[in-house]
Amino acid sequence: MKFCKKCVMPDTRPGISFNEEGICSACQAYEKRKTIDWDKRYKELEALCDKYRGMNGDGWDCAIAVSGGKDSHYQVDLFKNKLKMNPILFTVEDNFPMTEAGKHNLRNISEAFGCELISLKPNIRAQKKIMRYTFEKFGKPTWYIDRLIYTYPLMMAKKFNTPLLVYGENVSYEYGGSDDNDTYSARGILKNGVASDMDIDEIIRETGVSKHELYLTNSLSDKDLDEIDPIYVSYFIPWNSFTNLEIAKSLGFKDLSDEWRRQHHVEDFDQVDSRAYLVHSWLKYPKFGHQFATDYAARMVRYGMITREEAVELVKHHDAFLDPLSVRDFCEFCGYTEEEFWAIIDKFYNKDLFEAAQILTPPLAACV
């Protein structure tokens, strides 16, 4: 593994690139912020809102894909209170046991802003079957949920005639990925690797679910997509997870500080909705030698909050250790014993990065 000379991101992150100086594309993108006229971009966002504001009379004039998290709170505040739009909110619940913070935040995002929230609770039977299959074969247990998180708001924006569909950050550009163009358009959001296309016929054959049960995972046709204007807010404002957090807290958002200290995270405020879902983000560790702790440690270095050396220590103490509560909830939902769970995990360890198929710290010496 080679690590970015500025942060702690390794070259094993899918789609990331490094320049000749050994700087990752995410750090390069962050450095480019200094050359951007943010006032001009914000005016572009205002003009975009002017185009759609009031398009449905007293009805909704934009849609926001939300989870109830800190970024969702920030986005709804921006569009409802600052830009004076009338948003409708769409969310997908993953059916896992929710944290108390997650329950509060999802309710709060509707109550604090006075917004209608339409929530999809997916077919639990289909979810369990698909989760087991995609977990055991690909190490991607939440593909079904992640796919819906992207396709459902697109479908609903089309049905509700709210073409301005708002997403938060362009993950590939902000943090490094294959689709890392600096663009406001989120038309390519399904290409970011999290919810890419899978062989639907194979899923049907191997799991026994029907094509009907997978209907909502379909992407819009090109014709229908031409009628939608999905955008990344991060193109128009200098996106910062910690700035968003402070604004969200002032609006009633709750983190996990009073509820759960997660072993494999270095913060307590991102992806707080459910415990079981976090198995998905942690699975980057056996495959690529890093996971969410690295992601946030790298982010904190870019923001100037900690040094690179401090980030290395955070990664060493958190990246490898998937929290037992996440494992427990995941196994109970899917019907695994913990022994079965770890046996499946062992199959996905990259032997080129690890000494053996067990939880070990990757060779971080190269990062120092």
C-alpha positions, -999 to 999 in steps of 0.1 A, spaced: 0 0 0 11 35 -8 -3 64 12 -10 100 3 19 123 13 -6 148 28 -34 127 43 -36 90 52 -56 78 22 -41 46 6 -39 39 -31 -62 9 -26 -93 31 -24 -112 22 -56 -109 49 -83 -85 71 -64 -55 85 -82 -22 101 -71 -1 127 -88 37 127 -93 42 142 -59 23 114 -42 -8 135 -34 -42 118 -37 -69 132 -59 -91 140 -28 -64 163 -14 -58 178 -49 -96 186 -51 -95 202 -17 -65 223 -27 -84 235 -58 -110 251 -35 -86 280 -31 -90 289 -68 -128 287 -69 -150 318 -68 -176 305 -42 -197 336 -44 -201 331 -81 -211 294 -76 -236 303 -49 -252 328 -73 -254 299 -98 -273 279 -72 -296 308 -65 -303 311 -103 -310 274 -104 -335 278 -76 -351 308 -94 -357 285 -124 -378 261 -104 -392 281 -74 -430 280 -74 -432 257 -105 -460 237 -90 -479 266 -75 -484 260 -38 -469 225 -42 -433 214 -39 -407 229 -61 -377 207 -53 -369 174 -37 -341 164 -12 -328 129 -7 -323 127 30 -313 102 57 -319 124 87 -282 129 93 -262 161 98 -258 167 61 -295 162 55 -303 188 82 -278 212 65 -293 207 31 -329 212 42 -319 243 61 -302 257 30 -330 251 6 -360 258 29 -347 286 50 -319 303 30 -331 298 -6 -368 299 2 -377 268 -17 -405 244 -8 -389 210 -6 -403 175 -3 -380 150 14 -375 114 3 -357 88 24 -351 50 24 -350 32 58 -328 2 60 -351 -19 82 -323 -25 108 -329 -16 144 -324 22 147 -304 40 172 -322 65 195 -303 93 177 -314 79 143 -351 79 154 -349 114 168 -331 128 137 -355 114 112 -384 129 131 -366 162 137 -358 168 101 -395 169 93 -406 187 125 -378 213 126 -384 225 91 -420 218 85 -414 195 56 -433 165 43 -411 134 45 -419 103 24 -401 72 36 -396 39 18 -393 9 41 -382 -18 16 -395 -53 13 -379 -70 44 -381 -105 30 -365 -95 -3 -339 -74 16 -328 -103 37 -325 -127 8 -306 -102 -13 -284 -91 16 -272 -127 23 -265 -132 -14 -246 -100 -20 -227 -103 13 -216 -139 8 -206 -134 -29 -194 -98 -32 -189 -86 4 -216 -59 -4 -244 -67 21 -263 -34 17 -262 -32 -21 -300 -34 -22 -305 -6 3 -278 16 -12 -292 11 -47 -327 22 -34 -311 53 -17 -301 65 -52 -329 52 -74 -359 59 -52 -355 97 -50 -350 98 -88 -382 79 -94 -401 100 -68 -388 133 -82 -402 123 -116 -436 113 -101 -439 145 -80 -427 167 -109 -399 181 -88 -370 180 -113 -346 198 -90 -334 169 -69 -308 177 -42 -280 154 -31 -252 164 -7 -216 159 -17 -201 144 -48 -184 115 -30 -160 106 -58 -148 142 -62 -146 151 -25 -130 119 -13 -115 103 -43 -132 80 -68 -135 70 -104 -162 95 -113 -144 125 -98 -155 153 -122 -161 187 -105 -197 191 -117 -230 202 -102 -249 175 -121 -256 143 -102 -268 124 -132 -239 100 -129 -246 93 -92 -252 56 -98 -216 53 -112 -199 61 -79 -194 24 -70 -216 22 -40 -247 12 -59 -235 2 -93 -255 -21 -115 -255 -58 -107 -267 -88 -128 -304 -87 -119 -311 -120 -136 -285 -136 -115 -299 -121 -83 -333 -134 -92 -320 -168 -100 -298 -172 -69 -322 -156 -43 -356 -164 -56 -368 -128 -54 -390 -117 -83 -384 -90 -109 -413 -71 -93 -395 -71 -59 -365 -54 -76 -385 -29 -95 -375 1 -74 -338 -7 -80 -342 2 -117 -326 34 -129 -347 59 -148 -346 57 -186 -324 83 -203 -356 100 -215 -370 102 -180 -336 113 -166 -335 141 -191 -365 155 -172 -347 155 -139 -321 180 -127 -302 162 -99 -275 183 -83 -247 180 -58 -247 208 -32 -210 204 -27 -204 220 -61 -219 253 -49 -205 256 -14 -172 246 2 -185 213 17 -172 206 52 -186 178 74 -178 196 106 -194 229 96 -225 210 85 -224 193 119 -225 225 139 -253 239 118 -272 206 122 -268 206 160 -282 241 162 -313 227 144 -318 198 167 -296 170 152 -283 145 178 -250 126 175 -242 93 193 -221 108 221 -247 99 248 -255 65 233 -227 45 216 -190 49 213 -181 30 181 -148 11 180 -143 15 143 -151 52 140 -131 82 150 -162 104 153 -197 100 166 -219 119 142 -217 103 107 -239 74 97 -256 73 131 -290 58 120 -284 21 126 -257 -2 138 -260 -31 114 -256 -9 83 -220 0 93 -208 -35 85 -210 -23 49 -187 6 53 -163 -14 75 -160 -41 48 -136 -18 29 -111 -28 55 -105 -65 46 -108 -57 9 -87 -25 7 -69 -21 40 -88 10 52 -124 19 61 -144 48 76 -118 57 103 -93 63 75 -118 83 55 -125 106 84 -89 109 96 -79 119 61 -108 144 60 -97 159 93 -61 164 80 -74 182 49 -96 204 71 -65 213 92 -80 199 124 -52 173 131 -17 165 118 -10 136 96 9 119 124 -22 122 146 -43 107 118 -20 77 115 -25 70 152 -63 72 148 -62 48 119 -41 23 139 -65 23 168 -98 22 149 -97 9 114 -94 -28 121 -120 -32 149 -156 -36 137 -178 -28 167 -195 -58 183 -229 -41 183 -228 -37 146 -220 -74 142 -247 -84 167 -275 -64 149 -263 -75 115 -263 -112 124 -297 -110 141 -313 -94 110 -297 -118 85 -299 -149 106 -262 -157 109 -243 -168 139 -213 -146 146 -190 -176 137 -207 -178 103 -204 -140 99 -166 -140 105 -161 -170 83 -177 -151 54 -156 -120 63 -124 -141 62 -130 -148 25 -127 -112 16 -94 -104 31 -69 -93 5 -39 -116 11 -16 -91 -6 -23 -66 22 -26 -88 52 -5 -116 67 -35 -139 72 -72 -139 69 -79 -124 103 -81 -89 118 -47 -74 116 -34 -39 112 -22 -32 76 14 -20 70 10 16 81 47 22 83 46 35 48 22 61 59 44 77 85 
